[in-house]
Amino acid sequence: MKRIYGILSVILILATVFGAVVSMGDEDTTPQVTPTATVTDVPQTDEGKKELASLDKVKSAVLYDVESMTRIYSKAGNDETYPAVTGKMMVALVVIEALSEELDTTVSVPASIASIQKGAHMELVGKEVISVYDLLAGLIMNNSNDAAYTLALHVAGSESEFVKRMNERAKALGMNNTRYVGVTDADETGAYTTAEDVVKLARVLIENRIYKEISSKTVYTIPKTNKKGERKLYTRNYLLSKQIYPNYYMSQATGLCAGSSIMGGYCAVSTARLEDREYLCVVMTAQGSIAEGFYNLIAAKELLLWGSDKYAYRTLIDSSKIMGEIKVRLSEEYDWVGVIPRGEIKHFMLKSLKTEDVVKYESQIFYDVLTAPVKDGEVVGEVKVYCEGALVGSLPLVTRRGLGQSRTESFLKVLGNIITSKAMTLGVASVVGVLIIGILGKSVWLYRKKIRIEIEYEKQ
């Protein structure tokens, strides 16, 4: 019997230990939510269409907030137009990327420059020696066709090879609706682009120190060369300067280019800093004349001021907003924990709108109850944010604080897990089975012993 009870004790200990291990392996894992914070187009309003009457005089236009690249306004932004002077922006980008360390290098103007007579020019002559920087100033500030031609031949050896590089760079920028055929805007047959593609080009140039520096100048003096005396260049982006057409001046304007071509009409790619934010406006194929006015500039100015006046970049949700509570078991501090978003979502919207009227939250909390310990910032859900019915973005919901576990409650939990575990149940069943077998065996042994005693008694 001592041997039987020893075996039973070993079985009971093994069942207990196994049950504890199993119970510790049954803890829940927290599902992970990938945070997203996307910004959508600002819905257009009838009010905006009435206030922007000048946009009737342009084929296409778009307005963006630069920091977030939120599209605030769009009119036929994906419709094809002639590149006009926006082609010079790509010329400048290819040249700067090729010669950024050689801006002081001098270039000899080719004799074939005599063939470049149409459109804007800086009066270059054959064999004139001039620096790369001075040529870029003529190209960017004055839209000079002769500067574009001279730089193209210096960089690539021929205009056709340079145009090939322009188109390759456009493809790399995702300008899939753009094709260039030359470096000047005198003949654009077969060339095309869109306002949205120009935005992709402008984004790169805004970040380019050399282009931004030159495009923000209003006047630049070219030193005397071997063929010409000192000469001044004045910007054709009249939003920047009062010197030629003061009516278009906009004190907040910072760049980038403006001009016209015979086939492409008037266009402007304008940046401005308004209320501590930078905006980018592209106006393509606008009407215009000296008598009537240049609608590329009129529309750009109106659109920039309108966007800043009517819209604001507003926070729709951040970690200060409590989205709910979850009950917590076994905590030594509180029996609940608050749930908040991790991160923030901002969105451009009309200043006149009240967020409580147009912003809706769709939240999902994954748990009804948590068991301490609870980590600070543990993902427990997700919230989607809608503005005027459109999904703006989503964020994970996390616990607002961490909660430790009570030692007493922790012990009781472990004990309860052991008692209720499958392993424990199996162990207890095994012990009971062994006991029953032992009792039956003992009964049989006693019965047989009794029989032997009776037989021996009868023999006596």
Order of alpha helices (4+ residues) and beta strands (2+ residues): alpha-alpha-beta-beta-alpha-beta-beta-alpha-alpha-alpha-alpha-alpha-beta-beta-beta-beta-beta-beta-beta-alpha-beta-beta-beta-beta-alpha-beta-beta-beta-beta-alpha-alpha
